[in-house]
Amino acid sequence: MPELPEVETIVRDLARLLPGRTIKGVEVLRPDLIEGDTPDGFAGKLRGRKIRSVVRRAKNIVMDLGGDRLLVNLGMTGRLLVARTGDEDATHLGARLALDRGRELRYHDVRRFGRLWTLTDGAWTAWDGELGVEPLSDDFTVDWLRGAAARSRVAVKTWLMDQARVVGVGNIYASEGLFRAGVDPRRPADTLSEAELARVRDGVRQVLAEAIEHRGTTFLDYRDARGEEGAFAARLKVYDREGQPCDVCGGTVQRLVQGGRSTFFCPSCQH
Ligand SMILES: [Zn+2]
């Protein structure tokens, strides 16, 4: 499932390609991917609009159409690609937006857990206000972490993955961030000291920044806006490395299950 670095990589590509392009036509091949609208209603809101900017909010791709927004969530297996008009790769094609200058924006999705929807300017402000803190923003401070963690007995790894608190950190980057912080993923959030919270903050931010630098992690499905795989999987320290030696201490990386998800960690390095 794409997490923050994968969505950020796609957004940075799209931000170079899309601003200034006008949506000339909309074709919806999979109506179940469109949230809160009929295919015709959705198309009517997009047709003729110019894309002003492309940004990320949590794990969503947000295109500003001059007030109203077009949002895309990739779900498990979604891909958003800019292609030349006439490229006939229709594999799992869910929707196609024809753009000017011979380009089109294509949404492909094998499992169809992704979604596309529009928000008016006012609805966008309300929606944005309900999301958790962006971990790469200036709001993700040790003070904020201390206040939020003080009220929670939840294991810190599960705590970090709750999108109502911190957005965009999923299973891969929660495991990796806690390894870098040297903090045991099983620790209840309210038991972490200020120094440990500072290490968690830095560990999460560093691993996200490095993953963006390497264009995300591809295990199977994730592709960037050019259809290429990310290169960060080779740099993971613990995730998906059960039984392998820890890069730091030479001990054995272990796996456990928390909240139904695999957690990878080094018992020697993380306390
Ligand atoms: Zn270790």
Residues whose N, C-alpha, C, O or C-beta is under 5 A from the ligand:
A	BS01	ZN	C246 V248 C249 G250 G251 C266 S268 C269
